[in-house]
Every structure is written in structure tokens, then in C-alpha cells.
């Protein structure tokens, strides 16, 4: 499998929502914040047709020391890619759910803030600090 195929893409539905993760509650992820690109760890939940296969795709990429991004379209249609740093699969009666922990860079956060209209809800710096 080539690197271009090593991604998870949201192909339909609304853009994902990201919840910031506090390092003290997920201490195993703190090391990711010390990587080459500064950012904020966030978690999102997405539906999947075959959750176990997508988890396996992540594990194969990580085993080969490669990153695997989550690719999605924002509300404005812009394609964004954020690195997945951890994944968990949860089967439910309604279908498979993937819980994805991703690294949001400042550039991605700024794009999401700009496109979501958060800037209209108050000071831009306050919104960006939510992820800092």
C-alpha cells in the first residue's frame, strides 16, 4: 500500500467536530505534543462501515513508522488533513464508531475557526486559546 492510500477519509456527512484533550487526562498522548510540529490533541468520533479494518490500517501505518491522516472537508468545502495519533473502535447497535485522537496544528485550527464562524462569537485569540 502506498502512502497516498494510508489515510482515513470522511466521504459523506458533516465535518467532524473536535473536542480538545487535556494532556493530564490522556498522559500517554503528551509525547505527541513534543513532536516536530506543535499543536493540540483533539478527539472526534466518526461512523465507519468497517471499524476493525480502519483500525488495522492505522496500526499497519504506525508499525511501518508512517503517519496516517484523517482527511475531511470543512463546512466551506476546504479539504483538511490532520495526523491521527490514536484510534479506538467501538461497535454499537447503530454501526461502527471510530474514536480518533488527532493532532490539530495552529494552521488547521485557524482555518476551522475562520470557516466555522467562531470569530463572530468573540475574540479570535480566545477561541484559538481554547486549543492552546
TIVO-2410 file (N, C-alpha, C; in nm, 3 decimals):
# residues 132
REC num residu      c1      c2      c3 atome chaine
REC   1      X   0.086  -0.118   0.000     N      A
REC   1      X   0.000   0.000   0.000    CA      A
REC   1      X   0.090   0.123   0.000     C      A
REC   2      X   0.062   0.219  -0.087     N      A
REC   2      X   0.146   0.339  -0.090    CA      A
REC   2      X   0.096   0.441   0.012     C      A
REC   3      X   0.179   0.541   0.035     N      A
REC   3      X   0.149   0.641   0.139    CA      A
REC   3      X   0.019   0.715   0.110     C      A
REC   4      X  -0.013   0.739  -0.018     N      A
REC   4      X  -0.136   0.811  -0.052    CA      A
REC   4      X  -0.260   0.735  -0.007     C      A
REC   5      X  -0.253   0.601  -0.007     N      A
REC   5      X  -0.368   0.522   0.035    CA      A
REC   5      X  -0.379   0.513   0.187     C      A
REC   6      X  -0.273   0.550   0.256     N      A
REC   6      X  -0.274   0.542   0.402    CA      A
REC   6      X  -0.335   0.668   0.459     C      A
REC   7      X  -0.466   0.671   0.454     N      A
REC   7      X  -0.541   0.781   0.514    CA      A
REC   7      X  -0.680   0.729   0.543     C      A
REC   8      X  -0.749   0.799   0.628     N      A
REC   8      X  -0.889   0.771   0.653    CA      A
REC   8      X  -0.963   0.896   0.608     C      A
REC   9      X  -1.060   0.877   0.518     N      A
REC   9      X  -1.131   0.989   0.459    CA      A
REC   9      X  -1.277   0.985   0.499     C      A
REC  10      X  -1.329   1.098   0.542     N      A
REC  10      X  -1.472   1.111   0.566    CA      A
REC  10      X  -1.534   1.147   0.432     C      A
REC  11      X  -1.616   1.056   0.378     N      A
REC  11      X  -1.667   1.078   0.242    CA      A
REC  11      X  -1.808   1.135   0.239     C      A
REC  12      X  -1.880   1.126   0.347     N      A
REC  12      X  -2.012   1.188   0.350    CA      A
REC  12      X  -2.048   1.228   0.491     C      A
REC  13      X  -2.145   1.314   0.501     N      A
REC  13      X  -2.187   1.364   0.632    CA      A
REC  13      X  -2.121   1.496   0.664     C      A
REC  14      X  -2.154   1.548   0.780     N      A
REC  14      X  -2.098   1.679   0.819    CA      A
REC  14      X  -1.950   1.667   0.855     C      A
REC  15      X  -1.880   1.779   0.857     N      A
REC  15      X  -1.740   1.778   0.901    CA      A
REC  15      X  -1.732   1.728   1.045     C      A
REC  16      X  -1.620   1.670   1.082     N      A
REC  16      X  -1.607   1.623   1.221    CA      A
REC  16      X  -1.601   1.740   1.318     C      A
REC  17      X  -1.645   1.714   1.439     N      A
REC  17      X  -1.628   1.812   1.546    CA      A
REC  17      X  -1.513   1.761   1.634     C      A
REC  18      X  -1.431   1.853   1.677     N      A
REC  18      X  -1.313   1.818   1.756    CA      A
REC  18      X  -1.328   1.872   1.897     C      A
REC  19      X  -1.300   1.786   1.993     N      A
REC  19      X  -1.301   1.825   2.134    CA      A
REC  19      X  -1.156   1.825   2.182     C      A
REC  20      X  -1.108   1.936   2.237     N      A
REC  20      X  -0.969   1.939   2.285    CA      A
REC  20      X  -0.949   1.840   2.398     C      A
REC  21      X  -0.832   1.780   2.400     N      A
REC  21      X  -0.796   1.683   2.503    CA      A
REC  21      X  -0.693   1.748   2.595     C      A
REC  22      X  -0.717   1.739   2.723     N      A
REC  22      X  -0.622   1.792   2.821    CA      A
REC  22      X  -0.516   1.686   2.845     C      A
REC  23      X  -0.388   1.720   2.830     N      A
REC  23      X  -0.281   1.620   2.845    CA      A
REC  23      X  -0.285   1.544   2.976     C      A
REC  24      X  -0.330   1.607   3.085     N      A
REC  24      X  -0.331   1.537   3.213    CA      A
REC  24      X  -0.435   1.425   3.217     C      A
REC  25      X  -0.535   1.427   3.128     N      A
REC  25      X  -0.635   1.320   3.126    CA      A
REC  25      X  -0.598   1.209   3.030     C      A
REC  26      X  -0.505   1.237   2.938     N      A
REC  26      X  -0.459   1.138   2.841    CA      A
REC  26      X  -0.306   1.144   2.836     C      A
REC  27      X  -0.242   1.111   2.948     N      A
REC  27      X  -0.097   1.132   2.962    CA      A
REC  27      X  -0.016   1.057   2.858     C      A
REC  28      X  -0.069   0.948   2.804     N      A
REC  28      X   0.005   0.873   2.703    CA      A
REC  28      X   0.023   0.955   2.575     C      A
REC  29      X  -0.063   1.055   2.553     N      A
REC  29      X  -0.055   1.137   2.433    CA      A
REC  29      X   0.035   1.258   2.449     C      A
REC  30      X   0.087   1.283   2.568     N      A
REC  30      X   0.170   1.401   2.592    CA      A
REC  30      X   0.292   1.400   2.502     C      A
REC  31      X   0.352   1.285   2.477     N      A
REC  31      X   0.470   1.276   2.394    CA      A
REC  31      X   0.447   1.326   2.253     C      A
REC  32      X   0.326   1.315   2.203     N      A
REC  32      X   0.293   1.363   2.068    CA      A
REC  32      X   0.310   1.514   2.062     C      A
REC  33      X   0.277   1.582   2.168     N      A
REC  33      X   0.290   1.727   2.171    CA      A
REC  33      X   0.435   1.772   2.163     C      A
REC  34      X   0.528   1.683   2.192     N      A
REC  34      X   0.669   1.717   2.186    CA      A
REC  34      X   0.728   1.684   2.049     C      A
REC  35      X   0.645   1.650   1.951     N      A
REC  35      X   0.690   1.614   1.817    CA      A
REC  35      X   0.738   1.734   1.739     C      A
REC  36      X   0.762   1.714   1.609     N      A
REC  36      X   0.820   1.819   1.526    CA      A
REC  36      X   0.726   1.936   1.498     C      A
REC  37      X   0.596   1.914   1.513     N      A
REC  37      X   0.501   2.021   1.483    CA      A
REC  37      X   0.411   2.044   1.604     C      A
REC  38      X   0.412   2.166   1.655     N      A
REC  38      X   0.330   2.198   1.772    CA      A
REC  38      X   0.183   2.196   1.734     C      A
REC  39      X   0.101   2.159   1.829     N      A
REC  39      X  -0.042   2.156   1.804    CA      A
REC  39      X  -0.119   2.118   1.927     C      A
REC  40      X  -0.244   2.084   1.906     N      A
REC  40      X  -0.335   2.047   2.014    CA      A
REC  40      X  -0.394   1.911   1.981     C      A
REC  41      X  -0.390   1.820   2.076     N      A
REC  41      X  -0.456   1.691   2.059    CA      A
REC  41      X  -0.605   1.713   2.078     C      A
REC  42      X  -0.683   1.657   1.986     N      A
REC  42      X  -0.830   1.665   1.995    CA      A
REC  42      X  -0.886   1.528   1.962     C      A
REC  43      X  -1.007   1.505   2.006     N      A
REC  43      X  -1.073   1.378   1.978    CA      A
REC  43      X  -1.198   1.404   1.896     C      A
REC  44      X  -1.228   1.311   1.807     N      A
REC  44      X  -1.350   1.318   1.728    CA      A
REC  44      X  -1.404   1.176   1.713     C      A
REC  45      X  -1.532   1.167   1.686     N      A
REC  45      X  -1.598   1.037   1.666    CA      A
REC  45      X  -1.661   1.037   1.528     C      A
REC  46      X  -1.635   0.928   1.453     N      A
REC  46      X  -1.692   0.917   1.318    CA      A
REC  46      X  -1.750   0.778   1.300     C      A
REC  47      X  -1.854   0.772   1.217     N      A
REC  47      X  -1.912   0.642   1.182    CA      A
REC  47      X  -1.825   0.577   1.077     C      A
REC  48      X  -1.823   0.444   1.078     N      A
REC  48      X  -1.742   0.370   0.983    CA      A
REC  48      X  -1.817   0.245   0.938     C      A
REC  49      X  -1.797   0.208   0.813     N      A
REC  49      X  -1.858   0.085   0.763    CA      A
REC  49      X  -1.787  -0.038   0.818     C      A
REC  50      X  -1.655  -0.029   0.834     N      A
REC  50      X  -1.577  -0.142   0.883    CA      A
REC  50      X  -1.471  -0.090   0.978     C      A
REC  51      X  -1.510  -0.064   1.101     N      A
REC  51      X  -1.420  -0.009   1.202    CA      A
REC  51      X  -1.293  -0.090   1.223     C      A
REC  52      X  -1.303  -0.223   1.238     N      A
REC  52      X  -1.180  -0.300   1.260    CA      A
REC  52      X  -1.079  -0.287   1.146     C      A
REC  53      X  -1.125  -0.280   1.022     N      A
REC  53      X  -1.033  -0.265   0.909    CA      A
REC  53      X  -0.963  -0.129   0.912     C      A
REC  54      X  -1.034  -0.025   0.953     N      A
REC  54      X  -0.973   0.108   0.961    CA      A
REC  54      X  -0.871   0.115   1.075     C      A
REC  55      X  -0.901   0.051   1.186     N      A
REC  55      X  -0.805   0.045   1.296    CA      A
REC  55      X  -0.680  -0.029   1.250     C      A
REC  56      X  -0.699  -0.139   1.179     N      A
REC  56      X  -0.585  -0.215   1.128    CA      A
REC  56      X  -0.502  -0.132   1.031     C      A
REC  57      X  -0.566  -0.050   0.949     N      A
REC  57      X  -0.494   0.039   0.857    CA      A
REC  57      X  -0.403   0.134   0.936     C      A
REC  58      X  -0.455   0.188   1.046     N      A
REC  58      X  -0.372   0.275   1.131    CA      A
REC  58      X  -0.255   0.198   1.190     C      A
REC  59      X  -0.282   0.079   1.244     N      A
REC  59      X  -0.176   0.000   1.306    CA      A
REC  59      X  -0.067  -0.035   1.206     C      A
REC  60      X  -0.105  -0.070   1.083     N      A
REC  60      X  -0.004  -0.102   0.980    CA      A
REC  60      X   0.083   0.020   0.951     C      A
REC  61      X   0.022   0.137   0.938     N      A
REC  61      X   0.099   0.258   0.910    CA      A
REC  61      X   0.196   0.286   1.025     C      A
REC  62      X   0.148   0.279   1.147     N      A
REC  62      X   0.233   0.309   1.262    CA      A
REC  62      X   0.344   0.205   1.276     C      A
REC  63      X   0.312   0.078   1.248     N      A
REC  63      X   0.414  -0.028   1.255    CA      A
REC  63      X   0.527   0.002   1.156     C      A
REC  64      X   0.490   0.057   1.039     N      A
REC  64      X   0.588   0.093   0.937    CA      A
REC  64      X   0.648   0.232   0.960     C      A
REC  65      X   0.620   0.289   1.078     N      A
REC  65      X   0.670   0.422   1.118    CA      A
REC  65      X   0.627   0.531   1.021     C      A
REC  66      X   0.503   0.521   0.975     N      A
REC  66      X   0.444   0.622   0.888    CA      A
REC  66      X   0.326   0.687   0.961     C      A
REC  67      X   0.294   0.809   0.921     N      A
REC  67      X   0.176   0.873   0.978    CA      A
REC  67      X   0.055   0.837   0.892     C      A
REC  68      X  -0.061   0.852   0.949     N      A
REC  68      X  -0.185   0.829   0.876    CA      A
REC  68      X  -0.280   0.944   0.910     C      A
REC  69      X  -0.322   1.020   0.809     N      A
REC  69      X  -0.407   1.136   0.836    CA      A
REC  69      X  -0.556   1.104   0.827     C      A
REC  70      X  -0.633   1.187   0.894     N      A
REC  70      X  -0.777   1.194   0.874    CA      A
REC  70      X  -0.799   1.304   0.772     C      A
REC  71      X  -0.867   1.273   0.663     N      A
REC  71      X  -0.895   1.372   0.560    CA      A
REC  71      X  -1.044   1.400   0.562     C      A
REC  72      X  -1.079   1.528   0.560     N      A
REC  72      X  -1.220   1.568   0.567    CA      A
REC  72      X  -1.239   1.702   0.498     C      A
REC  73      X  -1.362   1.730   0.463     N      A
REC  73      X  -1.397   1.861   0.408    CA      A
REC  73      X  -1.460   1.944   0.519     C      A
REC  74      X  -1.422   2.070   0.523     N      A
REC  74      X  -1.482   2.163   0.619    CA      A
REC  74      X  -1.620   2.203   0.569     C      A
REC  75      X  -1.691   2.280   0.647     N      A
REC  75      X  -1.823   2.328   0.607    CA      A
REC  75      X  -1.818   2.411   0.479     C      A
REC  76      X  -1.703   2.475   0.453     N      A
REC  76      X  -1.686   2.557   0.333    CA      A
REC  76      X  -1.634   2.475   0.216     C      A
REC  77      X  -1.607   2.346   0.237     N      A
REC  77      X  -1.560   2.259   0.129    CA      A
REC  77      X  -1.410   2.246   0.116     C      A
REC  78      X  -1.336   2.310   0.204     N      A
REC  78      X  -1.190   2.301   0.202    CA      A
REC  78      X  -1.148   2.164   0.255     C      A
REC  79      X  -1.054   2.100   0.185     N      A
REC  79      X  -1.003   1.971   0.231    CA      A
REC  79      X  -0.894   1.996   0.335     C      A
REC  80      X  -0.907   1.930   0.448     N      A
REC  80      X  -0.808   1.937   0.556    CA      A
REC  80      X  -0.758   1.796   0.585     C      A
REC  81      X  -0.634   1.786   0.624     N      A
REC  81      X  -0.574   1.659   0.666    CA      A
REC  81      X  -0.504   1.681   0.799     C      A
REC  82      X  -0.538   1.598   0.896     N      A
REC  82      X  -0.475   1.607   1.028    CA      A
REC  82      X  -0.424   1.468   1.067     C      A
REC  83      X  -0.305   1.460   1.125     N      A
REC  83      X  -0.250   1.330   1.163    CA      A
REC  83      X  -0.330   1.264   1.274     C      A
REC  84      X  -0.356   1.136   1.256     N      A
REC  84      X  -0.421   1.055   1.359    CA      A
REC  84      X  -0.310   1.005   1.451     C      A
REC  85      X  -0.326   1.024   1.582     N      A
REC  85      X  -0.224   0.981   1.677    CA      A
REC  85      X  -0.269   0.861   1.761     C      A
REC  86      X  -0.398   0.834   1.763     N      A
REC  86      X  -0.450   0.717   1.834    CA      A
REC  86      X  -0.591   0.689   1.781     C      A
REC  87      X  -0.632   0.563   1.792     N      A
REC  87      X  -0.763   0.524   1.739    CA      A
REC  87      X  -0.821   0.414   1.828     C      A
REC  88      X  -0.952   0.415   1.837     N      A
REC  88      X  -1.024   0.308   1.907    CA      A
REC  88      X  -1.152   0.281   1.831     C      A
REC  89      X  -1.188   0.156   1.820     N      A
REC  89      X  -1.310   0.113   1.752    CA      A
REC  89      X  -1.414   0.072   1.857     C      A
REC  90      X  -1.537   0.120   1.839     N      A
REC  90      X  -1.646   0.085   1.931    CA      A
REC  90      X  -1.765   0.036   1.848     C      A
REC  91      X  -1.800  -0.092   1.861     N      A
REC  91      X  -1.920  -0.139   1.790    CA      A
REC  91      X  -2.045  -0.093   1.865     C      A
REC  92      X  -2.146  -0.050   1.792     N      A
REC  92      X  -2.274  -0.012   1.853    CA      A
REC  92      X  -2.386  -0.076   1.774     C      A
REC  93      X  -2.505  -0.071   1.827     N      A
REC  93      X  -2.621  -0.125   1.755    CA      A
REC  93      X  -2.648  -0.049   1.626     C      A
REC  94      X  -2.609   0.080   1.623     N      A
REC  94      X  -2.633   0.163   1.505    CA      A
REC  94      X  -2.519   0.154   1.403     C      A
REC  95      X  -2.412   0.084   1.434     N      A
REC  95      X  -2.298   0.071   1.344    CA      A
REC  95      X  -2.167   0.099   1.414     C      A
REC  96      X  -2.060   0.088   1.338     N      A
REC  96      X  -1.926   0.107   1.394    CA      A
REC  96      X  -1.896   0.255   1.418     C      A
REC  97      X  -1.827   0.282   1.526     N      A
REC  97      X  -1.782   0.417   1.560    CA      A
REC  97      X  -1.629   0.410   1.577     C      A
REC  98      X  -1.560   0.503   1.514     N      A
REC  98      X  -1.417   0.519   1.538    CA      A
REC  98      X  -1.398   0.641   1.627     C      A
REC  99      X  -1.321   0.624   1.731     N      A
REC  99      X  -1.281   0.737   1.813    CA      A
REC  99      X  -1.138   0.767   1.771     C      A
REC 100      X  -1.117   0.886   1.718     N      A
REC 100      X  -0.987   0.925   1.665    CA      A
REC 100      X  -0.930   1.041   1.745     C      A
REC 101      X  -0.806   1.026   1.790     N      A
REC 101      X  -0.733   1.135   1.850    CA      A
REC 101      X  -0.642   1.188   1.741     C      A
REC 102      X  -0.649   1.317   1.717     N      A
REC 102      X  -0.573   1.378   1.608    CA      A
REC 102      X  -0.490   1.494   1.660     C      A
REC 103      X  -0.391   1.534   1.581     N      A
REC 103      X  -0.309   1.650   1.615    CA      A
REC 103      X  -0.353   1.765   1.527     C      A
REC 104      X  -0.412   1.867   1.588     N      A
REC 104      X  -0.454   1.986   1.516    CA      A
REC 104      X  -0.342   2.090   1.524     C      A
REC 105      X  -0.288   2.126   1.409     N      A
REC 105      X  -0.186   2.231   1.407    CA      A
REC 105      X  -0.253   2.367   1.418     C      A
REC 106      X  -0.176   2.467   1.446     N      A
REC 106      X  -0.229   2.603   1.457    CA      A
REC 106      X  -0.293   2.646   1.325     C      A
REC 107      X  -0.233   2.608   1.212     N      A
REC 107      X  -0.288   2.645   1.080    CA      A
REC 107      X  -0.426   2.582   1.059     C      A
REC 108      X  -0.442   2.457   1.097     N      A
REC 108      X  -0.572   2.391   1.083    CA      A
REC 108      X  -0.673   2.454   1.177     C      A
REC 109      X  -0.632   2.481   1.300     N      A
REC 109      X  -0.722   2.544   1.397    CA      A
REC 109      X  -0.769   2.678   1.344     C      A
REC 110      X  -0.676   2.759   1.292     N      A
REC 110      X  -0.714   2.889   1.238    CA      A
REC 110      X  -0.811   2.875   1.122     C      A
REC 111      X  -0.790   2.777   1.034     N      A
REC 111      X  -0.881   2.756   0.921    CA      A
REC 111      X  -1.019   2.714   0.972     C      A
REC 112      X  -1.023   2.626   1.072     N      A
REC 112      X  -1.152   2.582   1.126    CA      A
REC 112      X  -1.225   2.698   1.195     C      A
REC 113      X  -1.150   2.779   1.267     N      A
REC 113      X  -1.210   2.895   1.334    CA      A
REC 113      X  -1.267   2.990   1.231     C      A
REC 114      X  -1.190   3.019   1.127     N      A
REC 114      X  -1.234   3.112   1.023    CA      A
REC 114      X  -1.359   3.061   0.951     C      A
REC 115      X  -1.360   2.933   0.916     N      A
REC 115      X  -1.472   2.878   0.840    CA      A
REC 115      X  -1.595   2.851   0.924     C      A
REC 116      X  -1.577   2.828   1.055     N      A
REC 116      X  -1.691   2.793   1.138    CA      A
REC 116      X  -1.769   2.914   1.187     C      A
REC 117      X  -1.708   3.032   1.177     N      A
REC 117      X  -1.775   3.150   1.228    CA      A
REC 117      X  -1.748   3.175   1.374     C      A
REC 118      X  -1.655   3.099   1.436     N      A
REC 118      X  -1.622   3.125   1.575    CA      A
REC 118      X  -1.579   3.268   1.595     C      A
REC 119      X  -1.516   3.324   1.491     N      A
REC 119      X  -1.466   3.461   1.503    CA      A
REC 119      X  -1.580   3.558   1.529     C      A
REC 120      X  -1.702   3.522   1.487     N      A
REC 120      X  -1.817   3.608   1.510    CA      A
REC 120      X  -1.868   3.599   1.654     C      A
REC 121      X  -1.822   3.499   1.727     N      A
REC 121      X  -1.872   3.476   1.862    CA      A
REC 121      X  -1.785   3.538   1.969     C      A
REC 122      X  -1.684   3.613   1.931     N      A
REC 122      X  -1.598   3.674   2.032    CA      A
REC 122      X  -1.459   3.695   1.977     C      A
REC 123      X  -1.368   3.713   2.067     N      A
REC 123      X  -1.229   3.740   2.032    CA      A
REC 123      X  -1.163   3.618   1.970     C      A
REC 124      X  -1.098   3.635   1.854     N      A
REC 124      X  -1.029   3.525   1.787    CA      A
REC 124      X  -0.927   3.458   1.880     C      A
REC 125      X  -0.853   3.538   1.953     N      A
REC 125      X  -0.748   3.483   2.038    CA      A
REC 125      X  -0.809   3.393   2.145     C      A
REC 126      X  -0.925   3.428   2.200     N      A
REC 126      X  -0.989   3.343   2.299    CA      A
REC 126      X  -1.025   3.209   2.238     C      A
REC 127      X  -1.076   3.209   2.116     N      A
REC 127      X  -1.114   3.085   2.051    CA      A
REC 127      X  -0.992   2.999   2.021     C      A
REC 128      X  -0.882   3.060   1.977     N      A
REC 128      X  -0.762   2.984   1.948    CA      A
REC 128      X  -0.700   2.931   2.077     C      A
REC 129      X  -0.709   3.007   2.186     N      A
REC 129      X  -0.654   2.961   2.313    CA      A
REC 129      X  -0.729   2.839   2.365     C      A
REC 130      X  -0.853   2.820   2.323     N      A
REC 130      X  -0.930   2.702   2.360    CA      A
REC 130      X  -0.851   2.577   2.325     C      A
REC 131      X  -0.774   2.584   2.216     N      A
REC 131      X  -0.695   2.470   2.172    CA      A
REC 131      X  -0.550   2.477   2.217     C      A
REC 132      X  -0.508   2.589   2.273     N      A
REC 132      X  -0.365   2.605   2.305    CA      A
REC 132      X  -0.327   2.531   2.431     C      A
***
